């Protein structure tokens, strides 16, 4: 316990590569905005500080520190170095915020467990990769081995879950993978849906008309939008290829809102399409909601997700989602009712987009209404953030008056 009597929480967030602001960062910000800082103190430790300015803008008293050592997740860093670094922060509670399943490895969990005296939590927001097929070598051609290599690879991953008080997952798909594939304990591995600010992400027909006029897009045209980081797992190239097959749909536009390391490659790919003139790279945008409001269809072509925050925001605005069958999709979308779930290929994404574009006006309006209704029912950020804070033992501010 800190000398000032306030419980000290240390959140750790590591990036394996340079990244921009994403859905997980938004989720953590939602948590911190609803924290009661008269009762707790929060230190946020990272190797890439894209957070300090946001915290200052929001007036949040979250202290940001950079890792002075090699990044956690480095298997060559001795356990004692991890332990002494964490101990120097004097945490009462440690929260390992895993943007990917392998962001932190077993020695990181062990060090955090020891320093916090067992008051350790993990946040899991991305579907864990399927472990290798369990098999064993045969000696002399017929004597089966014990398959120790498999245990060596999988067992350390599973032990991480047993060290935590709770492993908080953002979807049932993420939770089930941890339990079924890596042996995480069911009683310690829970699903807490995050959500969307339903007062900020709303349909607005007047804004739609105004924004389309600014971009020179007619009211009768259709706009497909993707709001995602330009990184490999988001598969924006898959969406561009799918849109390229819609060249005969002359009134259809594609807006790509985001930035990232693959931007140049994606721009080159888009330039090769016959409908390249209707592919817009809008860059990173603070007010994503403006671009969502001017759109009709939301596309999520990813290979891996946990529960896409971008998808929920789009559905809250009333867009028809066309998403690949990634973790969390089936928990949000009823296929054919409030959106379309397709296989992870450009051909399937193209087919899904064609289905959405071909909907008669009445059916499109109904699906749009169903999409927003699905988010309203169980994906409200005010409920989700406070439930997560309660699981972490962090006092939260009262719910705002409705």
Secondary structure, DSSP 8 states (H G I E B T S, - for coil): --TTS-EEEEEEE--SS-----HHHHHHHHHHHTB-TTTEEEEEEESS--SHHHHHHHT---EEEE-SSS-TT-TTS-HHHHHHHHHHTT-SEEEEEESSTTSS-HHHHHHHHHHTTT-EEEEE-S-----------EETTTEE---HHHHHHHHHHHHHHHHSSEEEESSHHHHHHHHHHH---GGGEEE----B-TTTS---HHHHHHHHHHHT--TTSEEEEEE---SGGG-HHHHHHHHHTTTT-TTEEEEEE---TTHHHHHHHHHTSTTGGGEEEEE--S-HHHHHHT-SEEEE--S--SS-HHHHHHHHHT-EEEEES-TTHHHH--BTTTEEEE-SSHHHHHHHHHHHHHS-HHHHHHHHHHHHHHHHHH-BHHHHHHHHHHHHT--B------
